[in-house]
Amino acid sequence: MVRNMGVVDRVLRVLVAIVVAALYVSGQITGIAAAVLGLIAVVFVVTSAMGFCPAYLPFKISTCSKK
């Protein structure tokens, strides 16, 4: 897999996941919303760790800086 996520993209995804976790822990989101947002947060963390987003492939998007 070739990386297609830049540093800013990866950091923003992790920050969104942290916000979702904080909202869940504080009780601001519950039920189905918590489950859906939690799943999205997990996907964000995993794709950020890998530096690869499969959803970018069909659109040929890459947020990596050009070298």
N, C-alpha and C positions, 0 to 999 in steps of 0.2 A: 504494500500500500504506500502510495506516495502522499506525503503530507499535503493537505490543502487548506489548513487553518493557520492563520497568523497568530502572533502573540496576543494582540488586542482582542481578537475573536475568542481565543481560548480563555483569557482572563474574564471577559464579560460573561461568558457562559458559566464559569465557576462562581462568579458573583451572583448571578441569577439563581443558581442552585443554593447558595448560602442564604439568600433572601427567602426562598421557598422553605428551606429547613427552619429558619427562624420563625416564619409565619406559622408553620406547623407546630413547632414546640410551644409557641406562645398561645396556641389555640385559636388563631385568627382564621385558619382554614381547617375544615373538617370534611368528613364524608367523601363523596365522589370527587369533589374539587381537590381535596388533599391527595387522593390516590392518583389522579391524573397529573397534577402538578408535581407530585413526588416522582412519578415515572419520568416525566420530562426532565426533572432535575438530575436524575440518575443518568439518563442518556446524555445530558449536557456534560456531566463530569467525566463519563467514560470517553466521549468523543474528544473532550479537551485533553484528557490524559494521552490519548493516541495521536492527537493532532490531525485526525482524519474524520471528515463528516461525509457519510455515504449520500446524504441528501444533496450535496453539492455536485456530485458526479453528473447527473443528467443535464444540469445547467452549465457545466464546465466552469464553476465558480472556484476561485482560489483566493483566499485572503492572505496568503503568504507574500512576503515582500520579495520583489524580484532581485536576483543576485547578479 
